[in-house]
């Protein structure tokens, strides 16, 4: 369950439709299959973003509900809770729990679990704030590849967070690789002949670096999402290794974003 002390979550543009322009320096011309692979990875990233959007929508609904109870009292949700099969005793537990403080030890109803009263009531509010799925409204193939993505609500919020993740990791990785190349160019001058004689070693080294890049992406992304209303563990629990590889491949390409005016990292 969301930490009620965390900053309030709000969808971009108050929940209205927004547009995100994705610019990718894919180079031109590309073979059709290479372009298809890139767009497939982008579709995977958007899917992850919409999964995150659902998680953010649930958290926002919980925040709104707890704020309402704190301001108006337990009576503001009494009829709704009774309609869903909860008892007056459950409401009394919730009222006491809200006064105790949501994160202090409590022996009553398991409010932090998946079947909690807070989560049940909040989940009923999610469809109102979830928004509309992502659609491509414009596509221009060239260098860069341009895509306009339209969506709304917290689905837009999640997609924007994933887009920022890919963009920022892409920039960071290129900067790190440039620095590493400068260092390696000096250290490897005397080893150039030995490396040329051992192609297998170079292949294993490339694979190891790819695995390291994936691990670095996870650690960096966790660091970027730490301290928000939703824990990094909850966000990254929905990402499979295959999806992580798609994000990593996207980050190999220089990426720029044009975001809605009211979107900032601090939201």
Secondary structure by P-SEA (a helix, b strand, c coil): ccccccccccccccccbbbbbbbbcccccccaaaaaaaaaaaaaaaaaaaaaaaaaaaaaaaaaaaaaaaacccccaaaaaaaacccaaaaaaaaaaaaaccccccccccccccccaaaaaaaaacccccccccccccccccccbbbbbbbbcaaaaaaaaaaaaaaaaaaaaaaaaaaaaaaaaaaaccaaaaaaacaaaaaaaaaaaaaaaaaaaaaaaaaaacccccccccccccccaaaaaaaaaaacccccccccccccccc
